[in-house]
Amino acid sequence: MAVTLNELDAYLFECANIIRNTVDKTDYKDYILPLVFYKTISDTYQDQYEQRLEEYGDEEIAKRPAFYDFVVPEEYTWERLRSQSKNVDEFINEAFNALAEANEGKLEGVLRADYVAASSLDDQTLAKLIEHLSTENLSIERVPPDILGEAYMDLIRHFASEEGRDGGEFFTPPRIVRLAVRLLAPFENGDRFHDPACGSGGMLVESAYHYRDEQDGDYDKLTFTGQELNPDIYAMAKINLFVHGLNGDIRHGNSLGDPQFEANGQLDQFDYVLANFPFSANWPKEDLQDDPWNRFDWAEKLPRADRGDYAFIMHMVAQLDQEGQAAIVIPHGVLFRKHESKYREPMIENDLVEAIIGLPENLFQNNSIPSAILVLNRDKPAERERQVQFIHAADEAFYRELSNQNELTDEGIDHIVENFHDWTTEERVSRTVSAEEIRENDYNLNIALYVDTTEPEEDIDVREELATLRELQAERDEIEARMTQHMEALNYE
């Protein structure tokens, strides 16, 4: 009987309980996720090898690397790991090196955890973790990518919750991701998706699954790429795409200082760019005064070195092809900070901005900062040219309160998407604004300037209110009369 998602979740979450109090909870992902991946590719290789052996009846043919996504050397299968009783940490490190070498660069930088350096992960703890993982077969021949991939994402969410604020570095709440993807959909065969700050790869995975589940499309006909600066999180994204069954290309490096997707002096360009970049982070401004790709030429001065928001936005615009669209999660300050109006002006005058959606506060793990989604489009429909739609989706109608943060509701997401796709103007929610009006406001994109979000005052029935007033006055007169009688009876003047 196939394992269910709930069973797989419980099985994977137990890994954290096994190593709890032996390593810091912020390091759980660094030691558990690579082992889960090792188990997955080892189980998959073993299942596929047995199929090939039965098919061809020849061990040499069955072992040909061309048959496999990942080759597992015989001396480093999961069963060999399981048989180790001493120096288990050394064996894992050796196995990871052997896997990287056997797969000719496909696993470069992915299995990078150093179990020897984690002195608290002794043989007994590692053996217990390995035995627990051995209770399920994680081969993609047996566990559908849907279930395995979703369980992996659930584990990532679990680690983000464990890490608190720092977990947001690699994990964007799934409903924000879903909203960003739906704002850009529908997609077509051949479309190329890119995330220059991809974290664990959630934006790319959601795009693929939306195409399959909502459009009945084949996501094998889409292209997914991403870049991530943090080496541990880069490895996580590589694993995430594999367990979801996606043929993607994730590369390590700083997208601003060292973009990996370029050729012959030109940046690669994509149909869709989706990103949740690190808000107001430092960026290598001094090194990019003379940027070889001319990405940061929107104004005479580059963005501040300690506030790289617009550097990321300019980079993403440079990555859009002539019909490209982007959905970018941004901090609210991007919309109105005075010294950044010089960057908002070219966005508006070049008619790049299609919509700005203000989101509720406290959507991120232990981080209450209000955010928004900036929707860009290099090829707006004729009826939307020189216009921007502002959507105020921060009211209670769009979210629900959880124990430690807020969460967009399905109805709230539907409401936002319908307003955007239908180009709706709705009182206190959305309004379409001309570029001329934005220019008159000195390119300030603060949503409150364009959508009146104040609650309307209730209509007053003057006659009814006067009648109520008279009743209250009569009650007061009666009470005063009784008080006067009591005072006289008590000889108080």
C-alpha positions in Angstrom: 0.0 0.0 0.0 1.4 3.4 -1.0 2.5 5.8 1.7 0.2 8.8 2.2 1.3 12.4 2.6 0.4 12.5 6.2 2.4 9.3 6.9 5.4 10.7 5.0 5.2 14.0 6.8 5.2 12.2 10.2 8.1 10.0 9.1 10.2 13.0 8.0 9.3 15.2 10.9 10.5 12.5 13.3 14.1 13.0 12.0 14.1 16.4 13.8 13.0 14.7 17.0 15.9 12.2 16.8 18.6 14.9 16.5 16.9 17.4 18.8 19.2 18.8 21.5 22.3 17.4 19.6 22.6 20.3 17.1 21.0 23.7 17.1 17.6 23.8 15.5 18.8 26.3 12.9 21.1 23.4 11.6 18.4 20.7 11.4 18.0 21.3 7.6 21.7 21.1 7.0 22.0 17.5 8.3 18.5 16.0 7.7 17.8 17.2 4.1 21.0 15.8 2.6 20.4 12.4 4.2 16.8 12.3 2.9 18.1 13.1 -0.6 20.8 10.4 -0.2 18.1 7.9 0.8 15.9 9.0 -2.1 18.5 8.7 -4.9 19.9 5.4 -3.4 16.5 3.8 -3.3 15.6 5.1 -6.7 18.9 3.8 -8.2 18.4 0.4 -6.6 14.8 0.1 -8.0 15.8 1.3 -11.5 18.9 -1.0 -11.5 16.7 -4.0 -10.7 14.3 -3.1 -13.5 17.2 -2.7 -16.0 18.7 -6.0 -14.9 15.4 -7.8 -15.4 15.0 -6.2 -18.7 18.5 -6.8 -20.1 19.7 -9.7 -18.0 23.2 -8.2 -18.0 24.8 -6.5 -15.0 27.1 -4.4 -17.1 24.3 -3.0 -19.3 22.1 -2.5 -16.3 24.8 -0.3 -14.6 25.2 2.1 -17.6 25.0 5.7 -16.2 22.8 6.8 -19.1 19.9 5.0 -17.5 19.9 7.0 -14.4 19.3 10.6 -13.1 21.9 9.8 -10.4 24.4 7.0 -10.2 25.1 5.5 -6.7 28.4 3.6 -6.4 27.9 0.1 -5.1 30.2 0.6 -2.1 28.1 3.7 -1.0 24.5 2.5 -1.3 22.2 3.3 1.6 22.4 -0.4 2.7 26.2 0.0 3.0 25.7 3.1 5.1 23.2 1.2 7.3 25.7 -1.6 7.9 28.2 0.9 9.5 28.5 0.7 13.2 31.6 2.9 13.8 32.7 6.2 12.3 29.3 6.7 10.6 30.0 10.4 10.2 33.2 9.7 8.2 31.3 7.2 6.0 28.6 9.7 5.2 31.2 12.3 4.2 32.9 9.8 2.0 29.7 8.7 0.4 28.8 12.3 -0.4 32.1 12.9 -2.1 31.8 9.6 -4.0 28.3 10.5 -5.2 29.4 13.9 -6.4 32.4 12.4 -8.3 30.2 9.6 -9.9 27.7 12.1 -11.2 30.0 14.4 -13.1 29.1 17.8 -11.6 25.3 17.2 -11.3 25.7 17.1 -7.5 28.3 19.8 -7.2 27.7 21.8 -4.0 24.6 19.8 -3.1 25.8 17.2 -0.6 28.0 19.6 1.3 27.2 18.9 4.9 30.1 17.9 7.1 28.9 15.3 9.6 32.4 14.9 11.1 32.4 18.5 12.1 29.1 18.1 14.0 30.8 16.4 17.0 27.4 16.0 18.8 26.1 13.8 16.0 27.8 10.7 17.4 27.5 7.1 16.0 24.6 6.3 18.2 22.5 9.3 17.1 23.4 8.9 13.4 22.6 5.2 13.5 19.2 5.9 15.0 18.5 8.5 12.3 19.6 6.1 9.6 17.5 3.3 11.0 14.5 5.6 11.1 15.0 6.7 7.5 15.4 3.0 6.5 11.8 2.2 7.5 10.4 3.7 4.2 11.5 3.3 0.6 11.8 6.8 -0.9 12.4 5.7 -4.5 10.6 7.9 -7.0 9.5 4.6 -8.6 7.4 4.0 -5.5 6.5 7.4 -4.0 4.9 9.7 -6.6 6.8 13.1 -7.0 3.6 14.9 -5.9 3.7 13.2 -2.5 7.5 13.1 -2.1 7.8 16.7 -3.2 5.0 18.0 -1.0 6.4 16.1 2.0 9.8 17.7 1.3 8.2 21.1 1.2 6.4 20.4 4.4 9.7 19.5 6.0 11.2 22.8 4.7 8.2 24.7 6.2 8.7 22.8 9.4 12.4 23.9 9.5 11.5 27.5 8.7 9.1 27.4 11.6 11.8 26.0 13.9 14.2 28.7 12.8 11.7 31.5 13.3 12.8 34.8 11.7 15.8 33.3 10.0 13.6 30.7 8.3 12.3 33.4 6.0 15.7 33.4 4.3 14.8 30.3 2.4 11.0 30.0 2.6 8.3 32.2 1.3 4.8 31.4 2.7 3.0 29.2 0.2 0.0 31.4 -0.2 2.1 34.4 -1.2 3.8 32.1 -3.7 0.5 30.9 -5.0 -0.8 34.4 -5.4 2.4 35.5 -7.3 2.1 32.6 -9.7 -1.7 33.1 -10.3 -1.1 36.8 -11.1 1.1 35.8 -14.0 -0.8 32.8 -15.3 -1.9 31.4 -17.7 1.3 29.9 -19.1 2.2 28.1 -22.4 4.4 25.3 -23.5 8.0 26.5 -23.9 7.7 29.2 -21.3 10.9 29.9 -19.3 10.7 30.7 -15.6 13.5 32.2 -13.5 14.0 33.2 -9.8 17.2 35.1 -9.1 16.8 34.8 -5.4 15.2 31.3 -5.4 15.7 30.2 -1.8 14.4 26.6 -1.6 12.8 26.9 -5.1 9.2 27.3 -4.0 8.3 29.8 -6.8 9.5 27.5 -9.5 7.8 24.4 -8.1 4.5 26.3 -7.7 4.7 27.5 -11.3 5.1 24.0 -12.5 2.3 22.5 -10.5 -0.1 25.4 -11.4 0.5 24.6 -15.1 -0.2 20.9 -14.5 -3.1 21.2 -12.1 -4.9 24.3 -13.2 -4.2 24.3 -16.9 -3.8 20.6 -17.6 -0.4 21.2 -19.0 2.8 19.2 -19.1 5.4 20.9 -17.0 8.2 19.0 -18.7 7.6 21.5 -21.6 8.5 24.4 -19.3 12.0 25.5 -18.3 12.9 26.4 -14.7 16.0 28.2 -13.6 17.1 29.9 -10.4 20.1 31.3 -8.6 20.8 31.4 -4.8 23.6 33.0 -2.8 23.5 30.9 0.3 25.3 27.6 -0.5 23.2 25.5 1.9 19.9 26.9 0.6 21.2 26.5 -3.0 21.6 22.8 -2.2 18.1 22.7 -0.8 16.7 24.1 -4.0 18.5 21.6 -6.2 17.1 18.8 -4.1 13.6 20.3 -4.1 13.4 20.4 -7.9 14.6 16.8 -8.1 12.1 15.3 -5.6 9.3 17.2 -7.4 10.3 15.6 -10.7 11.3 18.9 -12.3 14.2 19.2 -14.7 15.5 22.6 -13.5 18.8 24.4 -13.4 19.8 26.0 -10.0 23.1 27.8 -9.8 25.0 29.2 -6.9 26.1 32.8 -6.6 25.2 36.4 -6.1 22.6 37.4 -8.8 23.6 41.0 -8.7 27.4 40.7 -8.5 27.8 37.4 -10.5 24.7 36.5 -12.5 25.1 32.9 -13.7 22.6 32.9 -16.5 24.4 34.8 -19.2 26.2 34.2 -22.5 28.3 36.2 -24.9 28.0 39.3 -22.8 24.2 39.2 -22.6 22.0 38.2 -19.7 19.6 35.3 -20.4 16.1 36.6 -20.6 12.9 34.8 -19.5 9.2 34.8 -20.1 8.5 35.0 -16.3 10.5 36.1 -13.4 9.2 35.5 -9.8 11.1 36.4 -6.7 11.1 37.3 -3.0 14.5 38.9 -2.7 16.1 39.7 0.7 14.5 43.0 1.7 16.7 46.1 2.0 19.9 44.0 2.0 23.4 45.1 1.3 24.6 44.7 -2.4 28.0 45.1 -4.1 27.4 48.6 -5.3 31.1 49.7 -5.5 31.9 46.7 -7.7 29.1 47.4 -10.1 29.6 51.1 -10.9 30.4 50.0 -14.4 28.1 47.1 -14.7 28.9 45.0 -17.9 25.2 44.3 -18.5 24.1 47.9 -18.0 21.4 46.9 -15.5 21.5 49.8 -13.1 21.3 52.8 -15.4 17.8 54.0 -14.5 19.2 57.1 -12.8 22.5 58.9 -12.4 23.1 57.4 -9.0 22.9 53.8 -8.0 20.8 52.6 -5.1 22.3 52.8 -1.6 24.9 50.1 -0.8 22.8 49.1 2.3 19.5 49.0 0.5 19.5 46.8 -2.6 15.8 46.6 -3.3 15.9 48.6 -6.6 19.1 46.9 -7.6 17.2 43.6 -7.5 14.2 45.1 -9.4 16.5 46.5 -12.1 18.3 43.2 -12.4 14.9 41.4 -12.8 13.7 43.8 -15.5 16.9 43.2 -17.4 16.1 39.4 -17.2 12.7 39.9 -18.9 12.3 39.2 -22.6 10.3 41.6 -24.8 7.0 40.1 -23.6 8.3 39.2 -20.2 6.3 39.5 -16.9 7.4 39.5 -13.3 5.8 39.2 -9.9 8.1 40.5 -7.2 7.5 40.5 -3.4 8.7 43.9 -2.1 8.7 45.8 1.2 6.3 48.8 1.2 9.2 51.3 1.4 10.0 50.6 -2.3 6.7 52.3 -3.2 7.2 55.6 -1.5 10.8 56.2 -0.1 11.5 59.8 -1.3 15.1 59.3 -2.5 14.0 56.3 -4.7 11.5 58.3 -6.8 14.2 58.5 -9.5 13.9 54.7 -9.9 10.1 54.7 -9.9 9.9 57.3 -12.6 11.4 55.2 -15.4 9.3 52.2 -14.3 6.2 54.3 -14.8 7.3 56.3 -17.9 8.4 53.1 -19.6 5.1 51.6 -18.7 6.5 48.6 -16.9 4.2 48.5 -13.9 1.0 46.7 -14.4 -0.2 46.3 -10.8 0.7 46.9 -7.1 -1.0 44.6 -4.5 -0.7 45.6 -0.9 -0.7 42.6 1.4 -1.6 42.2 5.1 1.1 42.6 7.7 2.7 39.7 9.6 2.5 37.2 6.7 6.1 36.0 7.2 7.4 33.8 9.9 8.0 36.0 13.0 8.3 39.1 10.8 5.5 41.7 10.8 6.9 43.9 8.1 4.1 44.9 5.6 4.8 43.8 2.0 3.4 44.1 -1.5 3.6 42.4 -4.9 4.9 44.4 -7.8 3.6 43.1 -11.1 5.7 44.1 -14.1 4.9 43.6 -17.8 7.0 44.5 -20.8 4.0 44.0 -23.2 0.9 45.2 -21.5 -2.4 44.7 -23.3 -3.5 47.8 -25.3 -6.4 48.5 -22.8 -3.9 48.6 -19.9 -1.3 50.8 -21.4 -0.3 53.9 -19.4 -2.3 52.6 -16.4 -1.5 50.9 -13.1 -3.9 48.9 -11.0 -3.6 49.4 -7.2 -5.1 46.7 -5.0 -5.5 47.1 -1.3 -5.6 43.6 0.1 -4.5 44.2 3.6 -8.0 44.2 5.2 -9.3 41.3 7.3 -11.4 40.2 4.4 -8.2 38.8 2.7 -6.6 36.9 5.6 -7.0 34.9 8.8 -5.1 35.1 12.0 -3.0 32.1 13.0 -1.3 31.6 16.3 1.9 33.6 15.4 1.2 35.1 12.0 -1.4 35.9 9.4 -2.3 33.9 6.3 -4.0 34.8 3.1 -7.2 32.9 2.6 -8.2 31.1 -0.6 -11.1 33.5 -0.9 -8.7 36.5 -0.4 -6.4 35.2 -3.1 -9.3 34.6 -5.5 -10.5 38.2 -4.8 -7.1 39.7 -5.7 -6.6 37.6 -8.8 -10.1 38.2 -10.1 -9.7 42.0 -9.6 -6.4 41.9 -11.4 -7.4 39.8 -14.4 -10.7 41.6 -14.8 -9.0 45.0 -14.3 -11.7 45.8 -11.8 -12.3 49.0 -9.8 -13.9 48.2 -6.5 -14.6 50.6 -3.7 -11.9 50.5 -0.9 -10.2 47.6 -2.7 -8.9 48.4 -6.1 -8.6 51.3 -8.6 -7.0 51.7 -12.0 -4.8 54.9 -12.1 -3.3 56.7 -15.1 0.4 57.3 -15.4 -0.4 61.0 -15.5 -1.9 60.9 -12.0 1.1 59.0 -10.7 3.4 61.6 -12.3 1.4 64.4 -10.5 2.2 62.6 -7.3 5.9 62.7 -8.0 5.9 58.9 -8.7 4.9 58.1 -5.2 3.2 54.6 -5.4 1.8 54.5 -1.9 -1.4 52.5 -2.3 -3.3 54.8 0.1 -2.8 57.7 -2.4 -4.9 56.0 -4.9 -7.3 53.7 -3.1 -9.5 55.2 -0.3 -9.2 52.6 2.4 -11.1 54.4 5.1 -14.3 52.9 6.4 -17.4 54.8 5.3 -19.4 56.6 8.0 -22.8 55.2 8.7 -25.8 57.1 7.5 -27.4 59.0 10.3 -31.2 59.1 10.7 -31.6 62.6 12.3 -35.2 62.0 13.6 -34.2 58.7 15.2 -31.1 60.2 16.8 -33.1 63.2 18.2 -35.7 60.8 19.6 -33.0 58.8 21.3 -31.5 62.0 22.7 -34.9 63.1 24.1 -35.4 59.7 25.8 -31.9 59.9 27.4 -32.7 63.5 28.6 -36.0 62.3 30.1 -34.1 59.4 31.9 -31.6 61.9 33.2 -34.3 64.3 34.5 -36.0 61.4 36.3 -32.8 60.3 37.9 -31.9 63.8 39.0 -35.4 64.2 40.6 -35.0 61.0 42.6 -31.5 62.1 43.7 -32.9 65.4 44.9 -35.6 63.6 47.0 -33.0 61.4 48.5 -30.7 64.3 49.3 -33.6 66.2 51.0 -34.5 63.2 53.0 -31.0 62.9 54.3 -30.9 66.7 55.0 -28.2 67.4 52.4 -28.5 70.7 50.7 
